[in-house]
Amino acid sequence: MNDIQIAQNANLEKIDNIAKKIEINEEFVEQYGKYKAKIDLKIFNELQNKNNGKLILVTSINPTPLGEGKTTVSIGLVDGLNKIGKKAIGALREPSLGPVFGIKGGATGGGYSQVAPMEEINLHFTGDIHAITSANNLLSAIIDNHIYFGNRLEFEKVTWKRCVDLNDRQLRLVNTGLSGEKNIVPREDGFDITVASEIMAVLCLSENIQDLKEKISNIIVGYNKNKQPIKVKDLNAQGALTVLLKDAIKPNLVQTLENNPCLIHGGPFANIAHGCNSIIATKMALKLGDYVVTEAGFGADLGAEKFLDIKCRKANLKPDAVVCVATIKALKYHGGMAKEDIQNEDIEALIKGTKNILKHIENLREKFGLNVVVAINRYNTDTEKEIQILTDILNENNVELSLCENWGKGSNGITDLAEKVVELCEKQSDFKFIYDLQDSIETKIKKVCTNIYGADDVEYSSKALENIKLIQNLKYEDLPICIAKTQYSFSDDPKNLECNEPFNIHVEDVNLKTGAGFIVILTGKIMTMPGLPKVPAAENIDVDLDGNIVGIF
C-alpha cells in the first residue's frame, strides 16, 4: 500500500481520547471533527508550574528534491519513544499546499510513521494557513485603499506583498491598479507563497495573542519619501489582522497512526523563511510530555541553524539532543551520482558524499555544541555493503548511527534510535549561538556563511548594501538574521552539490522584518514564490466516487 492507503486504513482514536492521554482537560479541547482539535491557550495557566520535558531536534543533511524522510523519522521517533515506555509528543510544522501539489507531495510522514488524518492535514487542515493568507492580503488591501484615499502617510514605496499558498511563478511580479479608475494608483507588486509571509513568521514566534498583535503592529509595510518606515500600527490595522488569526494561533492536536499525540502548528519554509513550528506549540508540548520531538526544515545548514539562532534565542529554548537524518541515496547524490541512478550501488559516490553529513555533524557538535546521533532512513535499495561502509566512516568520526526502518515497520523499526536519543538527552552539552546580536549585519552573515556553509567569503549586490545601510540607519541591526538559500547545497548554487571547490555566498537583497524580529538575507537565485515542476504532484491527486482522496504521497 502507498502512504495515503496506509493512513486511510489506520484505526484512529477520537481526538478527545488522544487529549486525555496527555492529560488535557476537555475544557481546553476545541474539536474540528472526530480526529482534529485546537488547544485553547488558557491551558498554559494550568501548565505553568510543570517542569519541561526533554527537547529533541530532528534535522538532516542537504536533501534530494524529494526529501530524506525527516518528518517520517520525527513521527517514527515519537512512536518509538512511546513504544519503549516514554511519554513523548511531536511538535511539527503544518504542510503547505505549494509542495503538496508541487514536487514533494504531502508532508505528514510516510509508510507506518504518519500523522493523521493525513489528507486533511495536507490540505485545508484547520484553516490556519488560509487565515494567514487572509490577514496578509487584508493588509495589502488596506495599504492600497489608504493610497487611493489621499495617501496621508505619504507612501513612496510599498514593500508589503500579497500572498497565496500555492506555487505560482506567474505571480512573482505583477502590475496592479490597472482599472483606470479615478485616483487609483497603478504600481508594480508581487506575491510570496503564504509560508514566506512575515505574518506566518510572526504567528510562529509569538508567545500569546497579545504578543501576536504587538508583533503585527510593528511590521514595516513601506517607506515614505524620507526613507522612514511605515508600519501596520500607522494604518491602525493590527486589530483586524489579529482577529483573523485568533483561532490560527491555537496549536492543532492530531495523532500518529499508532495513536500517539502530535501538535502541528505553523509552517514557514526553511529555505525562504525560518523553518520551525510555533513557539507556542513547542512550549505547550514541553509541558505535556517528557520527550518532545520537533523538526527543522530542510538540511541542518538552513532549518537547524535558524531553529537554534532564531527560535531558541527568542524562546529561551535548548535542545537536549539532535537527530541528523540521512539516506544513502542522498549521500550518493552529494557524491556526484545522477539523481536517476541513486538507487544503484556506488561505493565511491557514497564515500565522497559522506563529506556532506560530516560537515553537518561538525556544525551541530562543534559549532553549536550539541549532542548528535545520525538516523539512516533505510530504503530497500540500500545494500549491506553500503550500510557497513557508512557505519565504519561514522564510527571513525566518533558518530553514533541508528538504522531506521519505521517506514515499513512503524515503532518496531525505530526503537534503537529512541533508546539512543534517551541516552543522549542525559549527556551534558555546551549549546552556543553562531553569532552575537551585537555583531554587525555583515559579521553575522559572514559567521553563518563561513562557519556553517563553509564558504570562503560573502559578496554583496549594490541593492543589498544599500538596504543594509538603511537598516543600520533605522537602528535595527541588532536583530538575528534569516538567510534564504537553496536547500540542495551548502553553497547558494543548487547544482553545486559536492562543494569541492572554494565558493562565496552571493547576497542579492536584504529585507527588514521588524514584526518577526529578524533580517532576511536573500542569496543566489532564491525565490520567495516557488514554481511548479514540469509534472506537478497535482496531476496525480483526485477524489474517487466515494469521496476518498487519492494520489497524495
Buried (B, 14 or more C-beta within 10 A) or exposed (E): EEBBEBBBEBEBEBBBEBBBBBEBEEEBBBBBEEBBBBBBBEBBEBBEEEEBBBBBBBBBBBBBEBBBBBBBBBBBBBBBBBBBEBBBBBBBBBBBBBBBBBBBBBBBBBBBBBBBBBBBBBBEBBBBBBBBBBBBBBBBEBBBEBBBEEEEBBBBEBBBBBBBBBBBEEBBEBEBBEEEEEEBEEBEBBBBBBBBBBBBBBBBBBBEBEBBBBBBBBBBBBBBEEEEBBBBBBBEBBEBBBEBBEBBBBBBBBBBBBBBBBBBBBBBBBBBBBBBBBBBBBBBBBBBBBBBBBBBBBBBBBBBBBBBBBBBBBBEBEBBBBBBBBBBBBBBBBBBBEEEEBEEEBBEBBBBBBBBBBBBBBBBBEBBBBBBBBBBBBBEEBEEEBBEBBBEBBEEBEBBBBBBBBBBBBBBBBBBBBBBBBEBBEEEBEBEBBBEEEBEBBEBBBBBBBBBBBBEEBEBBEEBEEBBEBBEEBEBBEBBBBBBBBBBBBBBBBEBBBBEEEBEBBBBBBBBBBBBBBBBBBBBEBBBBBBBEEEBBBEEBEEEEEEEBBBBB
